[in-house]
């Protein structure tokens, strides 16, 4: 029995955010590598996988319009380049708990901004659900403190995370999750590479250790290729308001991964936060679905198999 759009979108969003939460331990293993050069290599590897996938999906002849290309550049510049740089700076100044408390407000921000961008009032149930998720995320992170500089960096990270979703929504009906993921990843490579060359010169790259190489491959394949495709697929089915609720899973899965790997222990606050996040997600998914991406039929060849049939259906993506 095929899954409904809500169930399929929830599965994709939950999996993508779980991957993001579990990546914290992996990112720690890659923290000692030069930031900009390492990210350039990461997205180059991801692009090498995503571009062939896009071509096999029938996107060879599909070119973004000038307006779409400008939006793709904005998605990549904010949601990929600036997000990664600001996140590292935020953690350095305040630590992951404090940053998680601020970034955990992403569901609330998406619930308010997504309808505002299309001149629609936010749904009360979705806003309440997003607030519950944000509180749960903050509780799970221990309402961590932090320096003023760290807070500003974290707020910038929060804005970039919202931009990664909101700026991409209008692109999904025509380019699809595969097309958007491929373009955003390709565009990120020169952003990191040029900045690394100017700022770090020859120090931008070095031979990675075994642990760093393993972390790099995980970040490129799982956290970029797989997670991007899942997240953009979820946005098309749920819309940014309801998909954003799953961002609250990040601190929960991060704490769970730390407990499993033996780098941390589960605390009562994390359990309470997990329960709040779960309640908020359930409440939000039971609400209206008007925030889903527009159901415009894409150009021929923009999706593959069931994705093509789903994208062309008048009921929604």
C-alpha positions as CSV (number, residue, x, y, z in Angstrom):
1,X,0.0,0.0,0.0
2,X,1.6,3.3,-1.1
3,X,2.3,5.9,1.6
4,X,0.3,9.2,1.6
5,X,2.1,12.4,0.9
6,X,2.1,13.3,4.6
7,X,3.5,9.9,5.6
8,X,6.1,9.9,2.9
9,X,7.1,13.5,3.6
10,X,7.3,12.8,7.3
11,X,9.5,9.7,6.7
12,X,11.9,11.7,4.5
13,X,12.1,14.8,6.8
14,X,12.5,12.6,9.9
15,X,15.3,10.6,8.3
16,X,17.1,13.7,7.0
17,X,17.0,15.4,10.4
18,X,18.1,12.2,12.2
19,X,21.1,12.0,9.8
20,X,21.9,15.6,10.6
21,X,21.7,15.0,14.4
22,X,23.9,11.9,14.2
23,X,26.5,13.8,12.2
24,X,27.7,15.8,15.1
25,X,30.1,13.0,16.2
26,X,31.3,12.7,12.7
27,X,31.8,16.4,12.3
28,X,34.0,16.4,15.4
29,X,36.3,14.0,13.8
30,X,36.7,16.4,10.8
31,X,37.0,19.5,13.0
32,X,40.8,19.6,12.8
33,X,40.8,19.8,9.0
34,X,41.0,23.2,7.3
35,X,37.4,24.4,7.3
36,X,37.0,26.0,3.9
37,X,39.2,23.6,1.9
38,X,37.5,20.6,3.6
39,X,34.1,21.9,2.7
40,X,35.2,22.5,-0.9
41,X,36.3,18.9,-1.2
42,X,33.1,17.7,0.6
43,X,30.8,19.4,-1.9
44,X,33.0,18.5,-4.9
45,X,32.6,14.8,-4.0
46,X,28.9,15.3,-3.5
47,X,28.5,17.0,-6.8
48,X,30.3,14.2,-8.5
49,X,27.5,11.9,-7.3
50,X,24.5,14.2,-7.7
51,X,25.2,15.4,-11.2
52,X,25.1,11.9,-12.8
53,X,22.0,11.2,-10.8
54,X,20.4,14.3,-12.2
55,X,21.4,13.5,-15.7
56,X,20.0,9.9,-15.4
57,X,16.8,11.4,-14.0
58,X,16.1,13.2,-17.3
59,X,17.4,16.6,-16.3
60,X,20.0,16.8,-19.0
61,X,18.0,19.3,-21.2
62,X,16.4,21.3,-18.3
63,X,18.1,24.6,-17.6
64,X,17.2,27.0,-14.8
65,X,15.8,30.3,-15.9
66,X,17.8,33.4,-15.0
67,X,15.5,34.0,-12.0
68,X,15.8,30.4,-10.9
69,X,19.6,30.5,-11.3
70,X,19.7,33.6,-9.0
71,X,17.6,31.8,-6.4
72,X,19.8,28.7,-6.6
73,X,22.9,30.9,-6.0
74,X,21.1,32.4,-2.9
75,X,20.2,29.0,-1.6
76,X,23.8,27.8,-1.9
77,X,25.4,31.0,-0.6
78,X,23.1,31.1,2.5
79,X,22.0,27.6,3.2
80,X,25.4,25.9,2.4
81,X,28.3,28.3,2.4
82,X,27.3,30.8,5.1
83,X,25.5,28.1,7.2
84,X,28.7,26.0,7.6
85,X,31.0,28.9,8.3
86,X,28.6,30.5,10.9
87,X,27.9,27.2,12.5
88,X,31.6,26.5,13.2
89,X,32.1,30.0,14.6
90,X,29.0,29.7,16.8
91,X,30.2,26.4,18.3
92,X,33.7,27.8,18.9
93,X,32.3,30.7,20.8
94,X,29.4,29.1,22.7
95,X,29.5,25.3,22.4
96,X,27.0,23.0,20.8
97,X,24.4,23.2,23.6
98,X,24.0,26.9,23.4
99,X,23.9,26.9,19.6
100,X,21.4,24.1,19.6
101,X,19.1,26.1,21.8
102,X,19.1,29.0,19.3
103,X,19.0,26.9,16.1
104,X,16.2,24.8,17.7
105,X,13.9,27.7,17.0
106,X,14.0,26.9,13.3
107,X,10.5,25.2,13.3
108,X,9.0,28.4,14.8
109,X,10.8,30.6,12.3
110,X,9.6,28.5,9.3
111,X,6.1,28.3,10.6
112,X,5.9,32.1,10.6
113,X,8.0,33.1,7.6
114,X,6.7,30.4,5.1
115,X,3.1,31.7,5.0
116,X,4.3,35.4,5.2
117,X,6.3,34.9,2.0
118,X,3.1,33.9,0.1
119,X,1.0,36.6,1.9
120,X,-0.9,34.2,4.0
121,X,-1.5,34.2,7.7
122,X,0.2,31.3,9.6
123,X,-2.0,28.5,10.8
124,X,-2.5,28.7,14.5
125,X,-2.0,24.9,15.1
126,X,1.2,24.9,13.1
127,X,2.6,27.9,15.0
128,X,1.7,26.2,18.4
129,X,3.2,23.0,17.3
130,X,6.4,24.7,16.1
131,X,6.7,26.5,19.5
132,X,6.3,23.2,21.3
133,X,9.1,21.7,19.1
134,X,11.4,24.7,19.7
135,X,10.9,24.5,23.5
136,X,11.6,20.8,23.3
137,X,14.8,21.3,21.4
138,X,15.9,23.9,23.9
139,X,15.1,21.7,26.8
140,X,17.0,18.8,25.2
141,X,20.1,21.1,24.8
142,X,19.8,22.2,28.4
143,X,19.0,25.9,27.5
144,X,22.7,26.3,27.1
145,X,24.3,29.7,27.7
146,X,27.0,31.2,25.6
147,X,28.9,34.4,24.7
148,X,27.3,37.3,22.9
149,X,29.4,36.6,19.8
150,X,28.3,33.0,19.9
151,X,24.7,34.0,20.1
152,X,24.9,36.3,17.1
153,X,26.7,33.6,15.1
154,X,24.0,31.1,16.1
155,X,21.2,33.5,15.0
156,X,23.0,33.8,11.7
157,X,23.1,30.1,11.4
158,X,19.4,29.9,12.2
159,X,18.6,32.4,9.4
160,X,20.7,30.4,7.0
161,X,19.0,27.2,7.9
162,X,15.6,28.8,7.2
163,X,16.9,30.2,3.9
164,X,18.0,26.7,2.8
165,X,14.4,25.6,2.8
166,X,12.3,28.8,2.1
167,X,14.4,29.9,-0.9
168,X,14.2,26.5,-2.5
169,X,10.5,25.9,-2.2
170,X,9.6,27.8,-5.4
171,X,12.2,25.8,-7.4
172,X,11.0,22.3,-6.5
173,X,7.9,22.0,-8.8
174,X,10.0,22.5,-11.9
175,X,13.5,21.3,-11.0
176,X,12.6,18.7,-8.4
177,X,14.6,17.6,-5.4
178,X,17.3,16.0,-7.6
179,X,17.7,19.1,-9.7
180,X,17.8,21.6,-6.8
181,X,20.2,19.4,-4.8
182,X,22.6,19.0,-7.7
183,X,22.6,22.7,-8.6
184,X,23.0,23.9,-5.0
185,X,25.9,21.5,-4.4
186,X,27.7,22.4,-7.6
187,X,27.4,26.1,-6.9
188,X,28.8,25.7,-3.4
189,X,32.1,24.2,-4.7
190,X,33.6,27.5,-6.1
191,X,32.3,29.5,-3.2
192,X,34.3,27.4,-0.7
193,X,37.3,26.8,-3.1
194,X,37.9,30.5,-4.0
195,X,37.4,31.6,-0.4
196,X,39.8,28.9,0.8
197,X,42.4,29.9,-1.8
198,X,42.3,33.6,-0.9
199,X,42.2,33.1,2.8
200,X,44.3,30.1,3.5
201,X,46.4,29.6,0.4
202,X,48.4,26.3,0.4
203,X,47.2,25.6,3.9
204,X,43.6,25.2,2.6
205,X,44.2,21.5,1.8
206,X,46.3,18.7,3.3
207,X,46.3,14.9,3.3
208,X,43.5,13.8,5.7
209,X,44.0,11.2,8.4
210,X,42.1,8.0,8.2
211,X,39.4,9.3,10.6
212,X,39.2,12.6,8.7
213,X,38.8,10.7,5.4
214,X,36.0,8.6,6.8
215,X,34.3,11.6,8.2
216,X,34.7,13.5,4.9
217,X,33.1,10.6,3.0
218,X,30.2,10.5,5.5
219,X,29.6,14.2,5.2
220,X,29.7,14.2,1.4
221,X,27.6,11.1,0.7
222,X,25.2,10.8,3.6
223,X,24.9,14.4,4.9
224,X,24.9,16.0,1.5
225,X,23.7,13.7,-1.2
226,X,21.2,11.6,0.7
227,X,20.0,14.2,3.2
228,X,19.6,16.9,0.6
229,X,17.4,14.6,-1.6
230,X,15.4,13.5,1.4
231,X,14.9,17.0,2.8
232,X,13.9,18.6,-0.5
233,X,11.6,15.7,-1.2
234,X,9.9,16.3,2.2
235,X,9.5,20.0,1.5
236,X,7.6,19.2,-1.7
237,X,5.2,16.9,0.2
238,X,4.8,18.7,3.5
239,X,5.7,22.3,2.8
240,X,8.3,24.3,4.9
241,X,5.9,24.8,7.8
242,X,5.3,21.2,8.6
243,X,8.6,19.9,7.4
244,X,10.4,22.4,9.6
245,X,8.9,20.7,12.7
246,X,11.4,17.8,12.2
247,X,14.3,20.2,12.7
248,X,13.5,19.7,16.4
249,X,14.8,16.2,16.1
250,X,18.4,17.4,15.6
251,X,19.4,17.9,19.2
252,X,17.5,14.8,20.3
253,X,19.2,12.5,17.8
254,X,22.5,14.3,18.5
255,X,22.2,13.4,22.2
256,X,21.1,9.8,21.4
257,X,24.1,9.3,19.0
258,X,26.5,10.6,21.7
259,X,25.0,8.1,24.2
260,X,25.2,5.2,21.7
261,X,28.8,6.0,20.8
262,X,29.8,6.5,24.4
263,X,30.7,10.2,24.1
264,X,27.8,11.3,26.3
265,X,25.0,10.1,28.5
266,X,21.3,10.5,28.2
267,X,19.9,13.0,30.7
268,X,16.4,13.6,32.0
269,X,16.2,16.9,30.2
270,X,16.9,15.2,26.9
271,X,14.2,12.7,27.5
272,X,11.7,15.5,28.4
273,X,12.8,17.4,25.3
274,X,12.3,14.4,23.1
275,X,8.7,14.0,24.4
276,X,8.0,17.7,23.7
277,X,9.4,17.5,20.2
278,X,7.4,14.3,19.5
279,X,4.2,15.9,20.7
280,X,4.8,19.1,18.6
281,X,5.5,17.1,15.5
282,X,2.3,15.0,15.9
283,X,0.3,18.2,16.5
284,X,1.8,19.9,13.5
285,X,1.2,17.0,11.1
286,X,-2.4,16.8,12.1
287,X,-2.8,20.5,11.0
288,X,-3.5,21.9,7.5
289,X,-1.1,21.2,4.6
290,X,-1.5,24.5,2.7
291,X,2.2,25.1,3.1
292,X,3.2,22.4,0.5
293,X,5.0,23.4,-2.6
294,X,2.9,24.4,-5.5
295,X,1.6,21.6,-7.6
296,X,2.7,23.0,-11.0
297,X,3.6,20.3,-13.5
298,X,7.3,20.2,-14.2
299,X,8.9,20.1,-17.6
300,X,9.2,16.7,-19.1
301,X,12.0,14.7,-17.7
302,X,12.4,16.6,-14.4
303,X,11.6,13.5,-12.3
304,X,12.1,9.8,-12.5
305,X,9.7,7.0,-12.0
306,X,7.2,7.6,-9.2
307,X,8.5,11.1,-8.7
308,X,7.4,12.1,-12.2
309,X,3.9,10.8,-11.7
310,X,3.8,12.4,-8.3
311,X,5.0,15.8,-9.6
312,X,2.5,15.8,-12.5
313,X,-0.5,15.0,-10.3
314,X,-2.9,17.9,-9.9
315,X,-3.5,17.1,-6.3
316,X,0.1,18.0,-5.2
317,X,3.8,16.9,-5.5
